[in-house]
Amino acid sequence: MITPAFSRLFGARRKVVIGMIHVRPLPGTPRHAHDWPAIIQTALAEAETYRAGGIHALMIENMHDIPYVKNPGPEITAAMAVIAREVKRAHPALPLGIQILAGANQEALAAAAAAGADFIRAEGFVFGHVADEGYFDSCAGALLRYRRHIGAESLAIFTDIKKKHSAHAITADVDIVQTAHAAEYFLSDGLILTGAATGEAASLDELRAVYAATQLPVFVGSGITADNVADYLPCADAFIVGSHFKQDGYWENPLDPARIRRLLAAVN
């Protein structure tokens, strides 16, 4: 469903593709080995590759900061704000989002507000779950109050439901449509469905059910490829794509411009 908030971000476009920039390992994380100019320039180069390929929007994520922690330090928030600001300066016409792993949603809001970004991707918005990093409680109430506190109401919050890399046994009696209704009731700006892990496709049956049941925009957050996107177009408003755009479809590899063009052609 296209809402005023979605249209404000993405204009009249009915199907949006968001290209994920996996920023290099940040200071203090186990794999950090790049100086600041290299980290920023790599992010800027990927943003330009996406723009040249016709991407509709961008998102940055600290995916190389493995293993993730639930409370990343202030150095991560500061780094993501700086990188996002540089990307936004280079490409002001492209909507820009931020996700900070793991589940650092208030930190993502702070970084996005400082950088002039446009939206965040939030984990654990409603219902608790157990992820790789441990137990996450729901955050909707605290997160929306924090958004109001810092005067960032213009930032959209798109929220994962039954997110990947997580066990949902403790909410096994709450199906994905009920979870979608809970997120909508708690004022999510859009719902993100994923497969079980990075690069794995979301269930079409679940996607169709959520799309029919909600008034919110529905995003597919993993597993979209040029070969399967046609199956998802009737029941999704936006696609967050990272792994498929990389060489050989592997998230750690450099971007492959041909893959970007092919998927965009399939969507457009």
QUIGIVEN-V677866 format. One record per backbone hydrogen bond with DSSP energy under -1.0 kcal/mol. CO is the residue of the C=O (numbers start at 1). NH is the residue of the N-H. E is the energy in kcal/mol with one decimal. If there is no record, write none. Layout:
co:CO nh:NH e:E
co:CO nh:NH e:E
This chain:
co:3 nh:7 e:-2.6
co:4 nh:8 e:-2.4
co:5 nh:9 e:-1.4
co:6 nh:10 e:-2.8
co:7 nh:11 e:-2.4
co:10 nh:13 e:-1.2
co:16 nh:239 e:-2.6
co:17 nh:56 e:-1.4
co:17 nh:57 e:-1.2
co:18 nh:241 e:-2.8
co:19 nh:59 e:-2.0
co:21 nh:23 e:-1.1
co:21 nh:61 e:-2.3
co:26 nh:29 e:-2.0
co:29 nh:32 e:-1.9
co:35 nh:39 e:-2.1
co:36 nh:40 e:-2.5
co:37 nh:41 e:-2.7
co:38 nh:42 e:-2.2
co:39 nh:43 e:-1.8
co:40 nh:44 e:-2.5
co:41 nh:45 e:-2.5
co:42 nh:46 e:-2.2
co:43 nh:47 e:-2.3
co:44 nh:48 e:-2.2
co:45 nh:49 e:-2.1
co:46 nh:50 e:-2.5
co:47 nh:51 e:-2.5
co:48 nh:52 e:-2.8
co:49 nh:53 e:-1.4
co:50 nh:55 e:-2.2
co:51 nh:54 e:-1.5
co:57 nh:19 e:-2.7
co:58 nh:97 e:-2.1
co:59 nh:21 e:-3.5
co:60 nh:99 e:-2.2
co:61 nh:23 e:-1.9
co:61 nh:63 e:-1.0
co:62 nh:65 e:-1.7
co:73 nh:76 e:-1.4
co:73 nh:77 e:-1.2
co:74 nh:78 e:-2.6
co:75 nh:79 e:-2.0
co:76 nh:80 e:-2.7
co:77 nh:81 e:-2.0
co:78 nh:82 e:-2.2
co:79 nh:83 e:-2.6
co:80 nh:84 e:-2.6
co:81 nh:85 e:-2.2
co:82 nh:86 e:-2.0
co:83 nh:87 e:-2.3
co:84 nh:88 e:-2.8
co:85 nh:89 e:-2.3
co:86 nh:90 e:-1.9
co:87 nh:91 e:-1.9
co:91 nh:94 e:-1.5
co:95 nh:58 e:-2.9
co:96 nh:118 e:-3.3
co:96 nh:119 e:-1.4
co:97 nh:60 e:-2.2
co:98 nh:121 e:-1.8
co:100 nh:104 e:-2.0
co:103 nh:105 e:-1.9
co:104 nh:108 e:-1.9
co:105 nh:109 e:-2.2
co:106 nh:110 e:-2.5
co:107 nh:111 e:-2.6
co:108 nh:112 e:-2.7
co:109 nh:113 e:-2.6
co:110 nh:114 e:-2.2
co:111 nh:115 e:-2.1
co:112 nh:116 e:-1.1
co:112 nh:117 e:-2.2
co:118 nh:156 e:-1.9
co:119 nh:98 e:-1.3
co:120 nh:158 e:-2.5
co:122 nh:160 e:-2.5
co:124 nh:139 e:-1.4
co:125 nh:140 e:-1.9
co:129 nh:136 e:-3.0
co:130 nh:167 e:-3.6
co:131 nh:134 e:-1.6
co:134 nh:131 e:-2.9
co:136 nh:129 e:-2.0
co:139 nh:143 e:-3.0
co:140 nh:144 e:-2.6
co:141 nh:145 e:-1.7
co:142 nh:146 e:-2.1
co:143 nh:147 e:-2.4
co:144 nh:148 e:-1.9
co:145 nh:149 e:-2.5
co:146 nh:150 e:-2.1
co:147 nh:152 e:-2.8
co:148 nh:151 e:-1.3
co:152 nh:155 e:-2.1
co:156 nh:120 e:-2.1
co:157 nh:189 e:-2.4
co:158 nh:122 e:-2.7
co:159 nh:192 e:-2.6
co:165 nh:132 e:-1.1
co:167 nh:130 e:-1.9
co:168 nh:171 e:-1.2
co:169 nh:172 e:-1.6
co:171 nh:174 e:-2.1
co:175 nh:179 e:-2.2
co:176 nh:180 e:-2.3
co:177 nh:181 e:-2.5
co:178 nh:182 e:-2.1
co:179 nh:183 e:-2.3
co:180 nh:184 e:-2.5
co:181 nh:185 e:-2.7
co:182 nh:186 e:-1.8
co:183 nh:188 e:-2.4
co:184 nh:187 e:-1.7
co:190 nh:159 e:-3.1
co:191 nh:219 e:-3.6
co:192 nh:161 e:-2.1
co:193 nh:221 e:-3.5
co:196 nh:165 e:-3.1
co:197 nh:200 e:-2.3
co:203 nh:207 e:-2.3
co:204 nh:208 e:-2.8
co:205 nh:209 e:-2.0
co:206 nh:210 e:-2.5
co:207 nh:211 e:-2.8
co:208 nh:212 e:-2.0
co:209 nh:213 e:-1.0
co:210 nh:214 e:-1.3
co:217 nh:191 e:-2.6
co:218 nh:237 e:-3.1
co:218 nh:238 e:-1.5
co:219 nh:193 e:-2.5
co:220 nh:240 e:-2.8
co:225 nh:229 e:-1.7
co:228 nh:231 e:-1.4
co:229 nh:233 e:-1.6
co:232 nh:235 e:-1.4
co:237 nh:16 e:-2.1
co:238 nh:220 e:-2.2
co:239 nh:18 e:-3.4
co:241 nh:20 e:-2.5
co:242 nh:245 e:-1.0
co:243 nh:246 e:-1.9
co:245 nh:256 e:-3.2
co:246 nh:249 e:-2.6
co:247 nh:250 e:-1.4
co:250 nh:253 e:-1.9
co:254 nh:247 e:-2.8
co:256 nh:260 e:-1.6
co:257 nh:261 e:-2.4
co:258 nh:262 e:-2.2
co:259 nh:263 e:-2.2
co:260 nh:264 e:-2.5
co:261 nh:265 e:-2.3
co:262 nh:266 e:-1.8
co:263 nh:267 e:-1.9
co:264 nh:268 e:-3.2
